[in-house]
Amino acid sequence: MAGQVKVGVSRLAAIVLFGAIGLGFFFYLIETKFVPFRRKQILKKVIKVFDARVLSDSRAEFGVGGNTVIVDIHFALSLNTYSVQGEVISFHVPKDSVDSLELPKPLTRIEASLDHMPTYRIYQTNGMGLKLAKRRIDRCFAGNT
């Protein structure tokens, strides 16, 4: 039959093996070269936009309305359709500081923990939504002071 290519089992195994090695090398490069560079870029942007103080290479904190907000940057490296952005920037508030506050709609109150400290995750975005996050967090906490 015309157009069909006969490939032996050993060639097919070699193709799959080299494809898997190539994909593994690609993810290795992303994890060792791109992610640290992008994390540093996002942290600089967080410092500039929120006037934040650096806690570690992936965390910063800033104050708004008498509350401390902790920014956590992490990357979800997977090949599913739900982690298209890859970079996730979460805004956390210590649990005891907002228990009595009523948070307006764009902010949420999802229980989480950072370094075994109970927090609420109040907002989550990617690297492109930092200015919108600043406006929403400032507006919500300014009304609760």
Steps between C-alpha positions, in 0.01 A plus 500: 500500500623843415572747776546252782832485674609179664677562827642219704449462872858601577472820296170585663654446844795722405266776377298488822818494711656800324169687516475440874863607552438814293188586698682439828785727389250768400337495845844496664592819313171664594541409867865601533524800266160656432320460835768667720535785248123552479461474881759776541320713240164459673652573842649826367161591356327421833752719684442785256119480482424429867803669660564164664780365717678180390471198731662235276557430130129422455330705774448865585277691738334839505260686724160630401229636727682395815530138378802307378458328164747226402560440130597143403631422150504143375494320167268214405700301246270246340357423160129516580255759376441651844852636550538694178655800672750299704574787735274553798524803730299462821424770753467378860396675820568355848185332623463691827523843335196464271269276702282796593518677161239460230675461163317634192436283195822492296692382807453150637562342836652160421686333785866430428833493680841645429788346697251343743341840568121497447397754238215587270572516129314813402597535134682306230625613160779457247782739415283710272235587760708669769372855449139379507579304817644815659188702419267232633694433820546872572132574440379211715730565796460878481127458556559275802728727703 
